[in-house]
Amino acid sequence: METKNSVGNSTIHPLETGSLPTSPGVNPSPLVMTFKDVTNSYKHLFFRTLLRLGIQQARQEIGFAEIAVGMMEEAWWPGFHCRLHFGKQDPIVKFIEESVDVTMLRRNPQGITAHLWHAVDPCLKHQLLRYVPQRFLRPWFRDETSGFPDSRVDKLVRQLSHDRFNSARPMFRIGDGDILFHPAWFDYLQENIAIICGWSDSQWLRFLERRNPSVPGLVEKITPDSARTALTDQRKLWATLIKQQPILSIYTDRPIDADSFDLDHFIPRSFVSHDRFWNLVPCEPDINQNKSDWLPRLEPYVTRLAEQHGAMAQYAVSLTGHNAQTWQKVQDEFAADFRFSEEQLCNIEQLTANYRDIFSGLAGCARRMGFPEDWQPAINLTRTEESPLPSN
């Protein structure tokens, strides 16, 4: 079955338009075609930047400098912060690392735009924007560019985006230092922005899944998590235990202050993308900051993590009220993720053996993604006694 589109004599195959809305004013098929068999992230980053800076901000014209920064902004969270692989031939993350102060970027991610503006000039000379606008538009001019070498196609597409702007209706026209949306495409994208953004997310996820098949929580790694929870309930659980049965930091052997402690993600949250209780451990704020997104040395810290979680499980039988409800949710997490029963959580020897298997697998995957490993405090204190466990 074929349907005719009012744009010239184009014939649209339904399978080519995927889940994109139809419109009498534009042919969505070239947009779908531009993401077929992509070898690097550039087209995805470019399109997501156009949606964010152009459509969502109602701007029909966008300069190359802004697009370059926008593409790096789109890449830095999944590629730099979460360390996802974009492919061997994709240098954008390496470019970010070479162009900005990565130490400051990790300490102050909110300042990402200011950091990246320093890389604009070299970026414009880089292949980041040398090819992508033309390659993105090529499906709109498939017949006119068929059989030509890429070097000639790029120049030809740029010219065609002007000469056939009204007849072929490409998404935009490529200027000397900017792009200008076609009015029909601008209206189409604005009217269907929620659907188009969802479609873009699905295309981006498919790209990332093929290159990161063993990585958990890819959906959470596309963009920064602006709505992270404060871990209030988990903190209350630990504070209650600490006040009744003092515990020591698994990293330093220093006593944990019930009124002033952080909850550390044992395996970095930028890898696991969740706040499950089994990956949280109380520690001193300075230690948490120093550890950052490093993978800790597995031993002795996994053993100590299991001891503390076992201590909490043993203590939890005496919890009441809201804390008891929170602990029930924690038990549900353990049951859903690992099929652990309450009895298994209280059996510290068995819990330790299970944790060694679980965390060695997670750490191995994170290590292969480039997360730094074998972290331990600068002052390596020797444990003089086991963390005391509450009696049943």
C-alpha positions as CSV (number, residue, x, y, z in Angstrom):
1,M,0.0,0.0,0.0
2,E,1.3,3.5,-0.9
3,T,0.0,6.9,-0.1
4,K,0.7,10.0,-2.1
5,N,2.2,13.1,-0.4
6,S,1.4,16.6,-1.7
7,V,5.1,17.5,-1.8
8,G,5.9,17.2,-5.5
9,N,5.4,13.7,-6.8
10,S,7.0,11.9,-3.8
11,T,5.7,8.5,-3.0
12,I,5.7,7.6,0.7
13,H,5.9,4.1,1.9
14,P,4.2,3.7,5.3
15,L,7.0,1.6,6.6
16,E,9.4,4.4,5.9
17,T,7.5,6.9,8.0
18,G,7.5,4.6,11.0
19,S,5.5,6.2,13.9
20,L,5.9,9.8,12.6
21,P,2.7,11.8,12.1
22,T,1.6,12.4,8.5
23,S,1.1,15.8,7.2
24,P,-0.1,17.3,3.8
25,G,2.7,19.8,4.0
26,V,5.8,17.7,4.5
27,N,7.2,14.3,3.6
28,P,8.5,12.6,6.8
29,S,10.0,9.7,4.8
30,P,13.4,11.5,4.3
31,L,13.7,12.1,8.0
32,V,13.3,8.4,8.7
33,M,15.8,7.5,6.0
34,T,18.4,9.9,7.3
35,F,18.8,7.7,10.5
36,K,19.1,4.4,8.6
37,D,22.5,2.6,9.1
38,V,24.1,5.6,10.8
39,T,27.8,4.9,11.9
40,N,28.3,7.6,14.4
41,S,26.3,9.8,16.8
42,Y,26.4,13.1,14.8
43,K,23.0,12.9,13.1
44,H,21.3,12.0,16.3
45,L,23.0,14.8,18.2
46,F,22.4,17.3,15.4
47,F,18.7,16.6,15.2
48,R,18.2,16.5,19.0
49,T,19.9,19.9,19.1
50,L,17.6,21.3,16.4
51,L,14.6,20.2,18.3
52,R,15.8,21.7,21.6
53,L,17.3,25.0,20.3
54,G,15.0,25.6,17.4
55,I,11.6,24.0,17.8
56,Q,11.2,24.1,21.6
57,Q,12.5,27.7,21.7
58,A,10.5,28.7,18.6
59,R,13.6,29.8,16.6
60,Q,13.5,29.3,12.9
61,E,17.2,30.2,12.4
62,I,20.1,28.7,14.4
63,G,23.8,29.5,14.1
64,F,26.5,26.8,13.6
65,A,28.2,27.9,16.8
66,E,25.1,27.3,18.9
67,I,24.5,24.0,17.1
68,A,28.1,22.8,17.8
69,V,27.7,23.6,21.5
70,G,24.3,22.0,21.5
71,M,25.6,18.8,20.0
72,M,28.3,18.6,22.6
73,E,25.7,19.2,25.3
74,E,23.7,16.3,24.0
75,A,26.7,14.1,23.9
76,W,28.4,14.9,27.3
77,W,25.9,13.3,29.6
78,P,25.6,9.8,27.9
79,G,29.1,9.8,26.5
80,F,31.2,11.7,29.0
81,H,29.3,11.4,32.3
82,C,27.8,7.9,31.9
83,R,30.7,6.8,29.7
84,L,28.5,5.1,27.0
85,H,30.3,4.1,23.8
86,F,29.2,5.8,20.6
87,G,31.4,3.7,18.4
88,K,35.1,3.4,17.4
89,Q,34.9,6.0,14.7
90,D,33.0,8.5,16.8
91,P,35.4,11.1,18.4
92,I,32.9,13.5,19.9
93,V,33.5,12.5,23.5
94,K,37.3,12.5,23.0
95,F,36.9,16.0,21.5
96,I,35.0,17.2,24.5
97,E,37.7,15.8,26.8
98,E,40.5,17.5,24.8
99,S,38.7,20.8,24.5
100,V,37.5,21.5,28.1
101,D,38.7,21.2,31.7
102,V,37.2,17.8,32.4
103,T,38.0,18.0,36.1
104,M,35.9,21.2,36.4
105,L,33.2,19.7,34.2
106,R,32.8,16.7,36.5
107,R,32.8,18.9,39.6
108,N,30.4,21.4,38.1
109,P,28.1,19.7,35.5
110,Q,25.6,22.6,35.8
111,G,28.2,24.8,34.0
112,I,28.3,22.6,31.0
113,T,27.3,25.3,28.5
114,A,29.9,27.7,29.7
115,H,32.6,25.0,29.6
116,L,31.7,24.0,26.1
117,W,31.6,27.5,24.6
118,H,35.4,27.6,25.0
119,A,35.5,24.8,22.5
120,V,33.4,26.5,19.8
121,D,36.1,27.8,17.5
122,P,38.1,24.5,17.2
123,C,34.8,22.7,17.0
124,L,33.7,24.6,13.9
125,K,36.9,23.5,12.2
126,H,36.3,19.9,13.3
127,Q,34.3,17.4,11.3
128,L,31.6,17.7,13.9
129,L,29.8,20.3,11.7
130,R,31.9,19.9,8.5
131,Y,29.6,17.1,7.1
132,V,26.6,16.5,9.3
133,P,24.1,19.2,7.9
134,Q,24.7,18.0,4.3
135,R,24.6,14.3,5.2
136,F,21.4,14.9,7.3
137,L,19.7,16.4,4.2
138,R,20.9,13.9,1.6
139,P,17.7,11.8,1.7
140,W,15.7,14.8,0.5
141,F,17.8,14.8,-2.6
142,R,18.3,11.1,-3.1
143,D,17.8,11.1,-6.9
144,E,19.9,14.2,-7.5
145,T,22.9,12.9,-5.5
146,S,22.8,9.2,-6.5
147,G,26.1,7.9,-7.8
148,F,28.2,10.9,-6.8
149,P,31.2,10.7,-4.4
150,D,30.7,12.1,-0.9
151,S,33.0,15.0,-1.6
152,R,30.8,16.2,-4.4
153,V,27.5,15.3,-2.6
154,D,28.3,17.7,0.3
155,K,28.6,20.7,-1.9
156,L,25.7,19.6,-4.1
157,V,23.3,19.2,-1.1
158,R,24.2,22.5,0.3
159,Q,23.4,24.1,-3.1
160,L,20.2,22.1,-3.5
161,S,19.0,23.2,-0.1
162,H,18.8,26.7,-1.6
163,D,17.8,25.9,-5.1
164,R,15.0,23.5,-4.2
165,F,14.0,24.9,-0.9
166,N,10.4,25.5,-2.0
167,S,9.9,22.5,-4.3
168,A,11.6,19.7,-2.4
169,R,11.0,21.2,1.0
170,P,14.0,20.0,2.9
171,M,13.9,20.4,6.7
172,F,16.2,23.4,6.5
173,R,18.5,25.4,4.3
174,I,22.2,25.4,4.9
175,G,23.7,28.9,5.0
176,D,27.3,30.1,5.5
177,G,27.0,30.1,9.2
178,D,23.6,28.9,10.1
179,I,20.6,26.8,9.2
180,L,17.1,28.1,8.4
181,F,14.1,25.8,8.9
182,H,11.6,25.4,6.1
183,P,8.4,27.0,7.3
184,A,6.4,23.8,6.6
185,W,8.8,21.7,8.6
186,F,9.0,24.2,11.3
187,D,5.2,24.1,11.7
188,Y,5.1,20.3,11.5
189,L,7.8,19.8,14.2
190,Q,6.2,22.4,16.5
191,E,2.7,20.9,16.1
192,N,4.0,17.4,16.8
193,I,6.9,18.2,19.1
194,A,6.0,15.6,21.8
195,I,5.7,12.8,19.3
196,I,8.9,13.8,17.4
197,C,10.9,14.0,20.6
198,G,9.7,10.6,21.6
199,W,10.6,9.2,18.2
200,S,14.0,10.8,18.4
201,D,14.6,9.3,21.8
202,S,13.7,5.8,20.5
203,Q,16.1,6.2,17.5
204,W,18.8,7.4,19.9
205,L,18.2,4.5,22.3
206,R,18.5,2.0,19.5
207,F,21.8,3.4,18.4
208,L,23.1,3.3,22.0
209,E,21.7,-0.2,22.7
210,R,23.6,-1.7,19.7
211,R,26.9,-0.2,21.1
212,N,26.3,-0.8,24.8
213,P,24.4,-4.2,25.0
214,S,25.3,-5.0,28.6
215,V,24.7,-1.5,30.2
216,P,21.8,-1.1,32.5
217,G,19.4,1.8,32.5
218,L,20.1,3.3,29.1
219,V,16.8,5.3,29.2
220,E,18.1,7.1,32.2
221,K,21.4,7.9,30.5
222,I,20.1,9.9,27.6
223,T,19.7,13.2,29.5
224,P,20.7,14.5,32.9
225,D,18.3,13.4,35.7
226,S,16.7,16.7,36.8
227,A,14.4,15.0,39.2
228,R,16.6,12.8,41.4
229,T,15.2,11.8,44.7
230,A,16.8,13.1,47.9
231,L,17.1,9.5,49.4
232,T,15.2,10.9,52.4
233,D,13.6,7.6,53.4
234,Q,16.8,5.6,53.0
235,R,18.6,8.2,55.2
236,K,16.0,7.9,57.9
237,L,16.5,4.1,57.9
238,W,20.2,4.4,58.4
239,A,20.0,7.2,60.9
240,T,17.7,5.1,63.0
241,L,20.1,2.2,63.0
242,I,23.1,4.3,63.7
243,K,21.5,5.9,66.7
244,Q,20.7,2.5,68.1
245,Q,23.7,0.5,67.0
246,P,26.7,2.7,66.0
247,I,28.4,1.6,62.7
248,L,31.7,2.3,61.1
249,S,32.4,3.6,57.6
250,I,33.2,0.7,55.3
251,Y,35.9,2.9,53.7
252,T,37.7,4.4,56.7
253,D,36.5,2.6,59.9
254,R,35.5,6.0,61.3
255,P,32.2,6.1,63.2
256,I,29.3,7.4,61.1
257,D,27.6,10.5,62.5
258,A,23.8,9.9,62.4
259,D,23.2,13.7,61.9
260,S,25.9,14.2,59.2
261,F,26.5,11.5,56.6
262,D,26.1,10.9,52.9
263,L,24.7,7.8,51.1
264,D,27.3,6.7,48.6
265,H,26.4,4.7,45.5
266,F,28.9,1.9,45.9
267,I,28.8,1.3,42.1
268,P,28.6,4.9,40.6
269,R,25.0,6.0,39.9
270,S,26.2,7.2,36.5
271,F,26.5,3.5,35.7
272,V,23.6,1.9,37.5
273,S,21.1,4.8,37.0
274,H,19.1,4.0,40.1
275,D,19.0,4.5,43.9
276,R,18.4,0.9,45.0
277,F,19.1,0.3,48.6
278,W,21.5,-2.6,47.9
279,N,23.9,-0.2,46.2
280,L,23.8,2.5,48.9
281,V,26.1,2.7,51.9
282,P,26.5,5.5,54.6
283,C,29.8,7.3,54.6
284,E,31.4,10.6,55.5
285,P,30.6,13.5,53.1
286,D,34.3,14.1,52.3
287,I,34.8,10.5,51.4
288,N,31.8,10.5,49.2
289,Q,33.0,13.6,47.4
290,N,36.5,12.1,47.0
291,K,35.2,8.8,45.6
292,S,33.1,10.6,43.0
293,D,32.4,8.1,40.1
294,W,35.2,5.8,40.9
295,L,34.7,2.0,41.3
296,P,35.9,1.1,44.8
297,R,38.4,-1.7,45.4
298,L,36.0,-4.7,45.7
299,E,37.7,-6.2,48.7
300,P,37.5,-5.6,51.5
301,Y,34.7,-3.1,50.7
302,V,32.1,-5.6,49.3
303,T,32.4,-7.7,52.4
304,R,31.9,-4.7,54.6
305,L,28.9,-3.6,52.5
306,A,27.3,-7.0,53.0
307,E,28.0,-6.8,56.7
308,Q,26.2,-3.4,57.0
309,H,23.2,-4.5,54.9
310,G,23.0,-7.7,56.9
311,A,23.1,-5.6,60.1
312,M,20.2,-3.4,58.7
313,A,18.2,-6.5,57.8
314,Q,18.6,-8.0,61.3
315,Y,17.7,-4.7,62.9
316,A,14.7,-4.1,60.6
317,V,12.5,-6.5,62.6
318,S,12.1,-3.9,65.2
319,L,11.2,-1.0,62.9
320,T,7.8,0.6,63.1
321,G,5.7,3.2,61.3
322,H,7.1,4.8,58.2
323,N,10.5,3.2,58.6
324,A,8.8,-0.3,58.5
325,Q,7.0,0.7,55.3
326,T,10.3,1.9,53.8
327,W,12.0,-1.4,54.7
328,Q,9.2,-3.3,53.1
329,K,9.9,-1.5,49.8
330,V,13.6,-2.3,50.3
331,Q,12.7,-6.0,50.7
332,D,10.7,-5.8,47.5
333,E,13.7,-4.4,45.7
334,F,15.9,-7.3,46.8
335,A,13.2,-9.8,45.9
336,A,12.6,-8.2,42.4
337,D,16.3,-7.7,41.6
338,F,17.9,-10.8,43.1
339,R,15.1,-13.0,44.5
340,F,16.5,-12.6,48.0
341,S,14.3,-13.5,50.9
342,E,14.3,-11.8,54.3
343,E,16.1,-14.8,55.7
344,Q,18.8,-14.5,53.1
345,L,19.3,-10.8,53.9
346,C,19.8,-11.7,57.5
347,N,22.4,-14.4,56.7
348,I,25.5,-12.3,56.4
349,E,27.7,-15.1,55.2
350,Q,25.3,-16.0,52.4
351,L,24.7,-12.3,51.6
352,T,28.5,-11.7,51.4
353,A,28.9,-14.5,48.9
354,N,26.0,-13.2,46.8
355,Y,27.3,-9.7,46.9
356,R,30.7,-10.8,45.7
357,D,29.1,-12.3,42.6
358,I,26.8,-9.4,42.0
359,F,29.2,-6.5,42.4
360,S,32.1,-8.2,40.6
361,G,29.9,-8.5,37.5
362,L,28.6,-4.9,37.7
363,A,32.2,-3.5,38.4
364,G,33.5,-5.6,35.4
365,C,31.0,-4.1,33.0
366,A,31.6,-0.5,34.4
367,R,35.4,-1.0,34.1
368,R,35.1,-2.0,30.5
369,M,33.1,1.2,29.9
370,G,36.0,3.2,31.2
371,F,35.0,3.9,34.8
372,P,38.2,4.4,36.9
373,E,38.7,1.5,39.4
374,D,40.4,0.4,42.6
375,W,39.5,3.5,44.5
376,Q,40.3,3.6,48.2
377,P,40.7,6.6,50.7
378,A,43.9,8.5,50.5
379,I,44.6,7.5,54.1
380,N,44.0,3.7,54.1
381,L,43.0,3.0,57.7
382,T,43.3,-0.6,58.8
383,R,40.2,-2.1,60.3
384,T,40.8,-2.8,64.0
385,E,37.4,-4.4,64.7
386,E,34.4,-5.6,62.8
387,S,31.4,-3.3,62.5
388,P,29.2,-4.3,65.5
389,L,26.0,-6.1,64.5
390,P,22.8,-5.7,66.5
391,S,21.7,-8.8,68.3
392,N,18.4,-10.4,67.5
